[in-house]
């Protein structure tokens, strides 16, 4: 059972407390990214899985899916109101489909009395919320088996993946080894170039999905995730651009009943109150 004291707001540091876990062996930006767009009532706590020798292999993820239960248990005991898992591949690594993961998340959420969201599943849930089925997948830096696993997972949820390709498929790098050497950080202008490529390759797609955790290095030298670029990318291709992390943040905000702050892409903006327009010609509204 979740400790009873966490039901008392006076015992909590923040009114809304969020736990994150991410792939081992990487310093993850999710807690920082999330807090940048969250109101001051929200706090975030991170916890990595301890997997010595982790090499980002799908078999390692499939073999350690059970460790996510340990994370949810620890975060629940610590007073988290919701827990988010960063990283798209964990949902499909062991051959699981969308129904399997939906059930897995529901079972952990109920057992530890703390809602649990996985980024890969949140891509599916975002498409359901937008009422779209025809999608294109920008698989960015993903290895071919990662890319293909995400496509299979999305299709298991009933989504029509009309096109999918990584940076090598898109012609921006010659080999996967070149991509891997970037350690997930890419030139800032590649975000727009890559999304444009996918939009042109899949003109019938209603939404462009972006898997993984690509970081785009801005003019100031700082790498930033797709959530910070979503609005301008959507303006470029005239359709929603939904990245895995962005979808995860959307699910967490929705669970908390809290809206993000500042200008956001279309998915997160759905949680924000519409801005009122002044009456025309200065007349009072009827």
C-alpha positions as CSV (number, residue, x, y, z in Angstrom):
1,X,0.0,0.0,0.0
2,X,1.1,3.5,-0.7
3,X,2.1,5.2,2.6
4,X,-1.0,7.0,4.0
5,X,0.9,10.1,4.8
6,X,1.2,11.0,1.1
7,X,-2.6,11.6,1.0
8,X,-2.1,14.6,3.3
9,X,-1.0,17.6,1.3
10,X,0.8,19.0,4.3
11,X,3.3,16.1,4.1
12,X,4.3,16.9,0.5
13,X,7.1,19.2,-0.7
14,X,5.1,20.0,-3.9
15,X,1.4,19.7,-4.4
16,X,2.1,17.7,-7.6
17,X,5.1,15.3,-7.5
18,X,6.4,13.5,-10.6
19,X,8.8,10.6,-10.8
20,X,10.9,9.8,-13.9
21,X,13.0,6.9,-14.9
22,X,15.1,6.7,-18.1
23,X,17.5,4.2,-19.9
24,X,20.6,3.5,-17.8
25,X,24.0,5.0,-18.8
26,X,22.6,8.3,-20.0
27,X,22.0,11.5,-18.1
28,X,18.4,12.2,-19.0
29,X,16.8,15.6,-19.7
30,X,13.2,14.7,-19.0
31,X,13.0,16.0,-15.4
32,X,14.6,19.3,-16.5
33,X,12.5,19.6,-19.6
34,X,9.3,18.8,-17.8
35,X,10.0,21.4,-15.0
36,X,10.8,24.1,-17.6
37,X,7.2,23.9,-18.8
38,X,5.5,23.0,-15.5
39,X,4.0,25.5,-13.0
40,X,5.8,26.0,-9.7
41,X,3.4,23.6,-7.9
42,X,5.1,20.7,-9.7
43,X,8.3,18.9,-8.5
44,X,10.2,16.1,-10.3
45,X,12.4,13.3,-9.0
46,X,14.5,11.0,-11.1
47,X,15.7,7.4,-10.6
48,X,17.8,5.4,-13.0
49,X,17.8,1.6,-13.3
50,X,21.1,0.1,-12.1
51,X,22.3,-2.2,-15.0
52,X,26.1,-2.5,-15.1
53,X,27.3,-3.3,-18.7
54,X,24.1,-1.9,-20.3
55,X,24.6,-1.4,-24.0
56,X,21.2,-0.2,-25.2
57,X,20.3,-3.6,-26.6
58,X,16.7,-4.6,-27.0
59,X,17.3,-7.9,-25.2
60,X,18.6,-6.0,-22.2
61,X,15.4,-4.0,-22.0
62,X,13.1,-7.0,-22.5
63,X,15.1,-8.9,-19.8
64,X,14.7,-6.0,-17.3
65,X,11.2,-4.8,-17.9
66,X,10.4,-6.1,-14.4
67,X,12.7,-3.5,-12.9
68,X,10.2,-0.8,-13.8
69,X,8.0,-2.3,-11.1
70,X,10.7,-1.5,-8.6
71,X,10.8,2.1,-9.8
72,X,7.1,2.6,-9.5
73,X,7.2,1.0,-6.0
74,X,10.0,3.3,-4.9
75,X,8.4,6.4,-6.3
76,X,5.1,5.5,-4.7
77,X,6.7,5.1,-1.3
78,X,8.5,8.4,-1.8
79,X,5.2,10.3,-2.5
80,X,5.1,10.6,-6.3
81,X,1.7,11.3,-7.7
82,X,2.6,9.8,-11.1
83,X,5.6,8.1,-12.6
84,X,6.8,8.4,-16.2
85,X,9.2,6.0,-18.1
86,X,11.4,7.8,-20.7
87,X,12.6,5.9,-23.8
88,X,10.4,4.5,-26.6
89,X,11.9,1.0,-27.0
90,X,10.9,-0.5,-23.7
91,X,7.3,-1.0,-24.8
92,X,8.2,-3.3,-27.7
93,X,11.6,-4.8,-26.8
94,X,10.3,-8.2,-25.7
95,X,7.7,-8.6,-28.5
96,X,5.0,-6.9,-26.4
97,X,2.2,-5.1,-28.2
98,X,0.0,-2.1,-27.2
99,X,-2.5,-4.3,-25.4
100,X,0.2,-5.9,-23.3
101,X,1.7,-2.6,-22.3
102,X,-1.6,-1.0,-21.6
103,X,-2.3,-3.9,-19.2
104,X,1.2,-3.7,-17.7
105,X,0.9,0.0,-16.9
106,X,-2.6,-0.5,-15.5
107,X,-1.5,-3.3,-13.2
108,X,1.4,-1.3,-11.8
109,X,-0.7,1.8,-11.4
110,X,-3.3,-0.1,-9.4
111,X,-0.8,-2.1,-7.3
112,X,1.2,0.9,-6.2
113,X,-1.7,3.4,-6.2
114,X,0.3,5.6,-8.5
115,X,-0.4,6.2,-12.2
116,X,2.4,4.9,-14.5
117,X,3.0,6.0,-18.1
118,X,5.5,4.6,-20.6
119,X,6.7,6.9,-23.4
120,X,6.1,4.5,-26.2
121,X,2.5,3.8,-25.1
122,X,1.9,7.6,-24.8
123,X,2.6,8.0,-28.5
124,X,-0.4,5.7,-29.1
125,X,-2.5,7.4,-26.5
126,X,-1.7,10.8,-28.0
127,X,-2.9,9.6,-31.4
128,X,-6.1,8.3,-29.8
129,X,-6.7,11.7,-28.2
130,X,-6.2,13.5,-31.5
131,X,-8.5,11.0,-33.2
132,X,-6.0,10.1,-35.9
133,X,-4.9,6.8,-37.3
134,X,-2.6,7.6,-40.2
135,X,0.9,8.4,-39.0
136,X,4.4,8.7,-40.2
137,X,7.3,7.8,-38.0
138,X,10.5,9.9,-37.8
139,X,12.8,7.3,-36.3
140,X,15.7,9.7,-36.0
141,X,18.8,7.9,-34.6
142,X,17.1,4.5,-34.0
143,X,18.9,1.4,-35.1
144,X,16.9,-0.6,-37.8
145,X,15.6,-3.2,-35.3
146,X,14.6,-0.4,-32.9
147,X,12.8,1.4,-35.8
148,X,11.0,-1.8,-36.9
149,X,10.0,-2.6,-33.4
150,X,8.3,0.8,-32.9
151,X,6.5,0.4,-36.2
152,X,5.2,-3.0,-35.2
153,X,4.1,-1.7,-31.8
154,X,2.2,1.3,-33.3
155,X,0.5,-1.0,-35.8
156,X,-0.5,-3.3,-33.0
157,X,-2.5,-0.4,-31.6
158,X,-4.4,0.0,-34.9
159,X,-2.3,2.9,-36.3
160,X,-1.6,3.0,-40.0
161,X,2.1,3.7,-40.2
162,X,2.3,5.0,-43.8
163,X,6.1,5.7,-43.7
164,X,8.9,5.2,-41.3
165,X,12.6,6.0,-41.5
166,X,15.7,6.9,-39.5
167,X,18.4,9.4,-40.3
168,X,20.2,6.8,-42.6
169,X,16.9,6.1,-44.4
170,X,16.5,9.8,-44.8
171,X,19.9,10.2,-46.3
172,X,21.4,12.5,-43.6
173,X,24.0,10.0,-42.6
174,X,25.6,7.2,-44.6
175,X,25.9,4.6,-41.8
176,X,24.3,3.8,-38.5
177,X,27.7,3.9,-36.9
178,X,28.0,7.6,-37.8
179,X,24.7,8.2,-36.2
180,X,25.7,6.3,-33.0
181,X,28.8,8.3,-32.7
182,X,26.8,11.4,-32.1
183,X,25.6,10.0,-28.7
184,X,22.0,11.3,-29.4
185,X,23.1,14.9,-30.1
186,X,22.6,16.4,-33.6
187,X,22.8,19.7,-35.3
188,X,19.9,22.0,-34.5
189,X,18.9,22.5,-38.1
190,X,18.5,18.7,-38.6
191,X,15.3,18.8,-36.6
192,X,13.4,20.8,-39.2
193,X,15.2,19.1,-42.2
194,X,14.3,15.7,-40.9
195,X,10.7,16.5,-40.1
196,X,10.3,18.1,-43.5
197,X,11.7,15.0,-45.1
198,X,9.2,12.8,-43.4
199,X,6.3,15.1,-44.3
200,X,7.3,15.1,-47.9
201,X,7.7,11.3,-47.9
202,X,4.3,10.8,-46.3
203,X,1.9,13.6,-47.5
204,X,-1.2,11.6,-46.3
205,X,0.0,11.2,-42.7
206,X,-2.2,13.1,-40.3
207,X,0.6,13.3,-37.6
208,X,4.4,12.9,-37.6
209,X,5.6,10.9,-34.6
210,X,9.2,11.2,-33.4
211,X,10.5,8.3,-31.3
212,X,13.5,8.2,-28.9
213,X,15.2,11.1,-27.3
214,X,17.0,13.1,-30.0
215,X,18.8,16.3,-28.8
216,X,19.1,19.2,-31.2
217,X,22.1,21.6,-30.5
218,X,20.9,25.2,-30.8
219,X,22.8,28.3,-31.7
220,X,23.8,28.8,-28.1
221,X,25.5,25.4,-28.1
222,X,22.9,23.8,-25.8
223,X,21.2,20.6,-26.9
224,X,17.4,20.6,-26.6
225,X,14.7,18.0,-27.0
226,X,11.9,18.1,-29.6
227,X,9.4,19.4,-27.0
228,X,11.0,22.9,-27.2
229,X,10.8,22.9,-31.0
230,X,7.3,21.3,-31.5
231,X,5.4,24.5,-32.3
232,X,7.8,25.7,-35.0
233,X,8.1,22.3,-36.5
234,X,4.3,22.0,-36.7
235,X,4.2,25.4,-38.4
236,X,6.7,24.1,-40.9
237,X,4.8,20.9,-41.9
238,X,1.3,22.0,-41.1
239,X,0.4,19.0,-39.0
240,X,1.0,17.8,-35.4
241,X,4.5,16.7,-34.5
242,X,4.4,14.4,-31.5
243,X,7.7,13.3,-29.9
244,X,7.8,10.4,-27.4
245,X,8.9,12.6,-24.5
246,X,6.4,15.3,-25.4
247,X,3.6,12.7,-25.4
248,X,4.8,11.4,-22.0
249,X,4.7,14.9,-20.5
250,X,1.2,15.4,-21.9
251,X,0.0,12.2,-20.2
252,X,1.6,13.2,-16.9
253,X,0.1,16.7,-17.0
254,X,-3.3,15.2,-17.8
255,X,-3.0,12.8,-14.9
256,X,-2.1,15.6,-12.5
257,X,-4.9,17.8,-13.8
258,X,-2.3,20.5,-14.4
259,X,-1.6,22.5,-17.6
260,X,1.9,23.3,-18.9
261,X,3.0,26.9,-19.1
262,X,4.2,28.9,-22.1
263,X,3.7,28.4,-25.8
264,X,3.6,24.7,-26.7
265,X,3.0,22.5,-29.6
266,X,-0.6,21.4,-30.4
267,X,-0.8,18.3,-28.1
268,X,0.3,20.1,-25.0
269,X,-1.6,23.2,-25.9
270,X,-4.8,21.1,-25.7
271,X,-4.3,21.1,-21.9
272,X,-4.1,24.9,-21.7
273,X,-7.1,27.2,-21.4
274,X,-7.9,29.1,-24.6
275,X,-6.7,32.7,-24.7
276,X,-9.6,35.2,-24.7
277,X,-9.7,37.6,-27.6
278,X,-10.8,41.3,-26.9
279,X,-14.3,42.2,-28.2
280,X,-14.3,43.6,-31.8
281,X,-14.3,47.5,-32.0
282,X,-14.0,47.7,-28.2
283,X,-17.7,46.8,-27.7
284,X,-18.8,44.7,-24.7
285,X,-19.5,41.0,-25.5
286,X,-23.2,40.2,-25.8
